[in-house]
Amino acid sequence: MYAAYVTLTIITALFTAIAAITYLIGHDYPKAQADMKRIPRSWVPILGALLAAGTLGLLAGFAVPLLGTLAAIGLVLYFTGALIAHLRVGSRNLTGWAVFFTTVLANLIINLTYHW
């Protein structure tokens, strides 16, 4: 169980870290996504910071399990909001969202199973 927890946490942290970096460096993809979802571009760095905080929280969970659990909950809520943003504008391109959401949800489940 420990190996699964560590592996899934590292994979989830890598996914969210890469997403955070693309948001924080001002890459065109997050800007285009914000435009498509009719979200102000000024939110892009904030969303990147939230992803970065979730990433750091997942990794901090190795030392303080409660932080990892709270970070996983936060990321599940983040990607739930992303789904709402997609559906609000009628976007049906949910493949990327599904990969991220499945990963963070699986991380939350294994985190709760392993620690609590």
N, CA, C and O of each residue as an XYZ file, in Angstrom:
464
protein
N       0.814     -1.188      0.000
C       0.000      0.000      0.000
C       0.870      1.271      0.000
O       0.539      2.260     -0.654
N       1.977      1.226      0.737
C       2.868      2.380      0.806
C       3.420      2.713     -0.585
O       3.474      3.882     -0.968
N       3.823      1.698     -1.331
C       4.386      1.929     -2.668
C       3.357      2.577     -3.583
O       3.696      3.474     -4.356
N       2.119      2.143     -3.509
C       1.057      2.734     -4.331
C       0.821      4.185     -3.932
O       0.655      5.053     -4.790
N       0.807      4.443     -2.634
C       0.613      5.809     -2.133
C       1.730      6.728     -2.628
O       1.458      7.819     -3.131
N       2.973      6.296     -2.490
C       4.110      7.123     -2.904
C       4.090      7.338     -4.422
O       4.270      8.460     -4.894
N       3.873      6.275     -5.171
C       3.877      6.373     -6.632
C       2.780      7.307     -7.131
O       3.031      8.186     -7.956
N       1.577      7.114     -6.633
C       0.463      7.946     -7.090
C       0.632      9.400     -6.657
O       0.268     10.312     -7.398
N       1.167      9.617     -5.490
C       1.390     10.986     -5.030
C       2.436     11.682     -5.899
O       2.271     12.852     -6.245
N       3.492     10.987     -6.248
C       4.529     11.587     -7.097
C       3.981     11.870     -8.495
O       4.251     12.930     -9.060
N       3.222     10.942     -9.054
C       2.626     11.161    -10.381
C       1.677     12.351    -10.353
O       1.719     13.206    -11.238
N       0.827     12.405     -9.342
C      -0.111     13.525     -9.222
C       0.636     14.840     -9.053
O       0.278     15.847     -9.664
N       1.664     14.830     -8.229
C       2.453     16.045     -8.022
C       3.135     16.491     -9.313
O       3.218     17.689     -9.584
N       3.619     15.548    -10.104
C       4.236     15.900    -11.390
C       3.218     16.527    -12.333
O       3.494     17.555    -12.952
N       2.045     15.917    -12.444
C       0.996     16.453    -13.319
C       0.630     17.878    -12.914
O       0.599     18.785    -13.746
N       0.355     18.059    -11.625
C      -0.091     19.378    -11.182
C       1.045     20.400    -11.217
O       0.799     21.584    -11.447
N       2.274     19.963    -10.994
C       3.414     20.886    -11.076
C       3.612     21.372    -12.502
O       3.853     22.558    -12.725
N       3.514     20.476    -13.461
C       3.664     20.882    -14.865
C       2.561     21.856    -15.254
O       2.818     22.853    -15.929
N       1.334     21.571    -14.831
C       0.228     22.487    -15.115
C       0.476     23.839    -14.448
O       0.265     24.883    -15.065
N       0.919     23.824    -13.200
C       1.186     25.075    -12.479
C       2.245     25.899    -13.195
O       2.103     27.114    -13.333
N       3.289     25.252    -13.642
C       4.371     25.962    -14.331
C       3.860     26.614    -15.606
O       4.191     27.767    -15.884
N       3.047     25.886    -16.393
C       2.533     26.478    -17.635
C       1.645     27.681    -17.337
O       1.638     28.649    -18.099
N       0.908     27.631    -16.253
C       0.079     28.770    -15.867
C       0.935     29.936    -15.376
O       0.655     31.092    -15.695
N       1.960     29.641    -14.614
C       2.752     30.695    -13.989
C       3.741     31.376    -14.933
O       4.090     32.538    -14.724
N       4.198     30.664    -15.972
C       5.152     31.287    -16.900
C       4.463     32.068    -18.016
O       5.126     32.700    -18.839
N       3.140     32.022    -18.041
C       2.411     32.773    -19.059
C       2.341     32.080    -20.403
O       2.269     32.745    -21.437
N       2.361     30.773    -20.410
C       2.238     30.002    -21.650
C       0.910     30.326    -22.321
O      -0.055     30.701    -21.655
N       0.866     30.181    -23.641
C      -0.337     30.520    -24.401
C      -1.519     29.591    -24.119
O      -2.669     30.027    -24.174
N      -1.251     28.316    -23.817
C      -2.356     27.362    -23.627
C      -3.296     27.761    -22.487
O      -4.509     27.789    -22.697
N      -2.789     28.070    -21.293
C      -3.713     28.490    -20.227
C      -4.479     29.766    -20.575
O      -5.639     29.922    -20.192
N      -3.832     30.675    -21.298
C      -4.516     31.898    -21.708
C      -5.656     31.587    -22.664
O      -6.746     32.149    -22.550
N      -5.397     30.688    -23.608
C      -6.445     30.290    -24.552
C      -7.588     29.590    -23.829
O      -8.758     29.801    -24.151
N      -7.244     28.754    -22.850
C      -8.282     28.076    -22.075
C      -9.113     29.083    -21.279
O     -10.333     28.951    -21.188
N      -8.455     30.080    -20.709
C      -9.179     31.116    -19.966
C     -10.118     31.882    -20.893
O     -11.258     32.172    -20.530
N      -9.636     32.206    -22.084
C     -10.477     32.906    -23.057
C     -11.674     32.055    -23.449
O     -12.800     32.547    -23.513
N     -11.430     30.786    -23.708
C     -12.507     29.892    -24.122
C     -13.567     29.744    -23.028
O     -14.758     29.633    -23.320
N     -13.132     29.742    -21.786
C     -14.058     29.565    -20.659
C     -14.581     30.894    -20.137
O     -15.300     30.940    -19.139
N     -14.213     31.979    -20.822
C     -14.623     33.333    -20.436
C     -14.235     33.653    -18.994
O     -15.026     34.184    -18.215
N     -12.993     33.311    -18.669
C     -12.413     33.624    -17.366
C     -11.384     34.733    -17.593
O     -10.605     34.651    -18.543
N     -11.361     35.745    -16.763
C     -10.381     36.827    -16.960
C      -8.945     36.290    -16.949
O      -8.598     35.438    -16.132
N      -8.137     36.790    -17.847
C      -6.736     36.356    -17.902
C      -5.982     36.679    -16.618
O      -4.965     36.054    -16.318
N      -6.471     37.636    -15.875
C      -5.819     37.979    -14.604
C      -5.929     36.834    -13.594
O      -5.199     36.814    -12.603
N      -6.824     35.893    -13.834
C      -6.979     34.740    -12.946
C      -5.952     33.657    -13.233
O      -5.724     32.797    -12.382
N      -5.326     33.672    -14.401
C      -4.416     32.594    -14.791
C      -3.274     32.416    -13.781
O      -3.023     31.283    -13.371
N      -2.572     33.473    -13.362
C      -1.519     33.262    -12.357
C      -2.072     32.771    -11.012
O      -1.410     32.009    -10.308
N      -3.272     33.205    -10.663
C      -3.885     32.751     -9.410
C      -4.181     31.260     -9.487
O      -3.928     30.519     -8.538
N      -4.717     30.829    -10.618
C      -4.992     29.403    -10.800
C      -3.690     28.598    -10.777
O      -3.641     27.500    -10.222
N      -2.642     29.151    -11.381
C      -1.337     28.494    -11.335
C      -0.799     28.400     -9.919
O      -0.205     27.391     -9.537
N      -1.008     29.449     -9.145
C      -0.554     29.430     -7.746
C      -1.329     28.389     -6.941
O      -0.761     27.719     -6.078
N      -2.622     28.254     -7.221
C      -3.412     27.228     -6.532
C      -2.908     25.827     -6.880
O      -2.813     24.963     -6.009
N      -2.589     25.608     -8.145
C      -2.032     24.315     -8.544
C      -0.681     24.071     -7.878
O      -0.393     22.964     -7.425
N       0.139     25.112     -7.825
C       1.455     24.977     -7.177
C       1.297     24.673     -5.690
O       2.022     23.842     -5.142
N       0.356     25.341     -5.042
C       0.116     25.083     -3.619
C      -0.365     23.652     -3.407
O       0.036     22.992     -2.449
N      -1.222     23.178     -4.300
C      -1.680     21.788     -4.210
C      -0.533     20.810     -4.383
O      -0.457     19.802     -3.681
N       0.352     21.106     -5.312
C       1.518     20.259     -5.543
C       2.404     20.192     -4.302
O       2.799     19.115     -3.854
N       2.702     21.360     -3.764
C       3.547     21.402     -2.569
C       2.865     20.717     -1.387
O       3.521     20.052     -0.586
N       1.563     20.881     -1.282
C       0.822     20.219     -0.209
C       0.865     18.712     -0.316
O       1.011     18.013      0.687
N       0.737     18.204     -1.550
C       0.826     16.748     -1.736
C       2.185     16.235     -1.277
O       2.275     15.217     -0.589
N       3.236     16.945     -1.661
C       4.584     16.513     -1.286
C       4.829     16.685      0.217
O       5.511     15.869      0.837
N       4.271     17.748      0.792
C       4.398     17.941      2.244
C       3.667     16.843      3.001
O       3.973     16.575      4.163
N       2.703     16.210      2.346
C       1.955     15.124      2.967
C       2.812     13.924      3.327
O       2.414     13.103      4.154
N       3.979     13.813      2.718
C       4.885     12.732      3.111
C       5.368     12.941      4.547
O       5.599     11.979      5.279
N       5.519     14.207      4.940
C       5.981     14.513      6.292
C       4.818     14.743      7.255
O       4.860     14.328      8.413
N       3.774     15.415      6.751
C       2.597     15.732      7.579
C       1.364     15.242      6.814
O       0.849     15.960      5.957
N       0.888     14.044      7.108
C      -0.198     13.452      6.331
C      -1.445     14.330      6.171
O      -2.095     14.296      5.126
N      -1.775     15.100      7.181
C      -2.952     15.957      7.083
C      -2.810     16.976      5.951
O      -3.790     17.271      5.266
N      -1.610     17.516      5.743
C      -1.385     18.467      4.650
C      -1.624     17.814      3.290
O      -2.219     18.421      2.400
N      -1.161     16.588      3.138
C      -1.381     15.872      1.886
C      -2.853     15.626      1.622
O      -3.319     15.757      0.490
N      -3.578     15.271      2.660
C      -5.016     15.031      2.514
C      -5.738     16.324      2.161
O      -6.585     16.338      1.268
N      -5.410     17.406      2.853
C      -6.040     18.690      2.557
C      -5.697     19.176      1.151
O      -6.547     19.743      0.465
N      -4.468     18.958      0.727
C      -4.067     19.344     -0.631
C      -4.838     18.539     -1.668
O      -5.287     19.089     -2.673
N      -4.996     17.239     -1.429
C      -5.750     16.398     -2.360
C      -7.208     16.852     -2.433
O      -7.792     16.884     -3.517
N      -7.797     17.199     -1.297
C      -9.172     17.715     -1.285
C      -9.240     19.020     -2.081
O     -10.152     19.221     -2.883
N      -8.275     19.895     -1.850
C      -8.238     21.156     -2.580
C      -8.124     20.969     -4.086
O      -8.766     21.682     -4.856
N      -7.308     20.008     -4.502
C      -7.156     19.749     -5.940
C      -8.419     19.141     -6.538
O      -8.772     19.451     -7.676
N      -9.096     18.288     -5.798
C     -10.371     17.746     -6.282
C     -11.372     18.889     -6.463
O     -12.091     18.933     -7.461
N     -11.417     19.806     -5.506
C     -12.313     20.961     -5.628
C     -11.903     21.862     -6.800
O     -12.759     22.379     -7.519
N     -10.596     22.046     -6.987
C     -10.093     22.855     -8.099
C     -10.581     22.290     -9.431
O     -11.099     23.021    -10.275
N     -10.411     20.983     -9.606
C     -10.800     20.385    -10.885
C     -12.308     20.215    -11.015
O     -12.815     20.098    -12.130
N     -13.025     20.199     -9.915
C     -14.486     20.251     -9.992
C     -14.902     21.620    -10.529
O     -15.802     21.722    -11.363
N     -14.243     22.660    -10.048
C     -14.488     23.999    -10.584
C     -14.136     24.099    -12.058
O     -14.821     24.782    -12.820
N     -13.071     23.420    -12.460
C     -12.687     23.420    -13.878
C     -13.775     22.758    -14.727
O     -14.069     23.217    -15.830
N     -14.367     21.686    -14.213
C     -15.464     21.031    -14.948
C     -16.644     21.986    -15.079
O     -17.244     22.089    -16.149
N     -16.972     22.671    -14.017
C     -18.077     23.628    -14.068
C     -17.788     24.718    -15.095
O     -18.681     25.118    -15.843
N     -16.551     25.199    -15.135
C     -16.171     26.226    -16.111
C     -16.313     25.699    -17.535
O     -16.768     26.424    -18.420
N     -15.926     24.442    -17.766
C     -16.087     23.834    -19.091
C     -17.560     23.761    -19.471
O     -17.953     24.194    -20.554
N     -18.359     23.216    -18.582
C     -19.773     22.998    -18.889
C     -20.536     24.317    -19.025
O     -21.493     24.408    -19.794
N     -20.115     25.322    -18.289
C     -20.778     26.624    -18.334
C     -20.739     27.231    -19.729
O     -21.674     27.921    -20.133
N     -19.661     26.977    -20.468
C     -19.536     27.547    -21.811
C     -19.860     26.525    -22.903
O     -19.707     26.806    -24.091
N     -20.303     25.344    -22.492
C     -20.682     24.331    -23.466
C     -19.531     23.521    -24.026
O     -19.697     22.825    -25.029
N     -18.378     23.596    -23.405
C     -17.223     22.834    -23.873
C     -17.410     21.359    -23.548
O     -17.753     20.994    -22.424
N     -17.181     20.527    -24.541
C     -17.284     19.086    -24.333
C     -15.924     18.398    -24.486
O     -15.840     17.170    -24.499
N     -14.871     19.193    -24.600
C     -13.518     18.661    -24.699
C     -12.993     18.466    -23.280
O     -12.313     19.334    -22.732
N     -13.318     17.320    -22.696
C     -13.019     17.081    -21.290
C     -11.930     16.036    -21.072
O     -11.747     15.564    -19.949
N     -11.217     15.673    -22.107
C     -10.196     14.631    -21.970
C      -9.104     15.040    -20.987
O      -8.778     14.281    -20.074
N      -8.540     16.220    -21.162
C      -7.491     16.691    -20.258
C      -8.010     16.805    -18.833
O      -7.347     16.390    -17.882
N      -9.209     17.373    -18.695
C      -9.803     17.491    -17.370
C      -9.962     16.115    -16.731
O      -9.657     15.942    -15.551
N     -10.436     15.139    -17.499
C     -10.677     13.799    -16.948
C      -9.382     13.159    -16.451
O      -9.377     12.487    -15.420
N      -8.298     13.364    -17.174
C      -7.010     12.802    -16.744
C      -6.586     13.416    -15.412
O      -6.206     12.702    -14.484
N      -6.652     14.734    -15.327
C      -6.268     15.403    -14.084
C      -7.211     15.028    -12.937
O      -6.760     14.707    -11.838
N      -8.514     15.071    -13.197
C      -9.469     14.798    -12.128
C      -9.340     13.366    -11.626
O      -9.375     13.124    -10.419
N      -9.194     12.428    -12.535
C      -9.042     11.027    -12.129
C      -7.788     10.853    -11.283
O      -7.796     10.123    -10.292
N      -6.722     11.518    -11.673
C      -5.465     11.404    -10.933
C      -5.588     11.992     -9.531
O      -5.170     11.365     -8.558
N      -6.159     13.195     -9.421
C      -6.251     13.801     -8.087
C      -7.276     13.090     -7.217
O      -7.095     12.995     -6.004
N      -8.351     12.591     -7.820
C      -9.335     11.837     -7.044
C      -8.743     10.524     -6.543
O      -8.955     10.141     -5.392
N      -8.005      9.837     -7.406
C      -7.336      8.602     -6.978
C      -6.337      8.890     -5.871
O      -6.188      8.100     -4.939
N      -5.648     10.028     -5.976
C      -4.706     10.397     -4.926
C      -5.423     10.647     -3.609
O      -4.950     10.225     -2.554
N      -6.554     11.327     -3.663
C      -7.320     11.557     -2.439
C      -7.775     10.239     -1.822
O      -7.690     10.054     -0.608
N      -8.257      9.332     -2.656
C      -8.746      8.045     -2.148
C      -7.612      7.247     -1.510
O      -7.767      6.716     -0.410
N      -6.478      7.162     -2.195
C      -5.376      6.376     -1.627
C      -4.796      7.079     -0.397
O      -4.342      6.423      0.540
N      -4.814      8.403     -0.403
C      -4.338      9.159      0.748
C      -5.202      8.857      1.967
O      -4.683      8.589      3.050
N      -6.513      8.900      1.789
C      -7.417      8.604      2.901
C      -7.305      7.151      3.338
O      -7.338      6.853      4.532
N      -7.174      6.256      2.385
C      -7.055      4.828      2.716
C      -5.767      4.535      3.471
O      -5.766      3.774      4.438
N      -4.678      5.137      3.029
C      -3.389      4.841      3.644
C      -3.234      5.487      5.024
O      -2.746      4.852      5.959
N      -3.652      6.749      5.147
C      -3.402      7.481      6.379
C      -4.523      7.394      7.412
O      -4.252      7.483      8.610
N      -5.737      7.228      6.996
C      -6.835      7.346      7.935
C      -7.583      6.047      7.950
O      -8.566      5.908      8.679
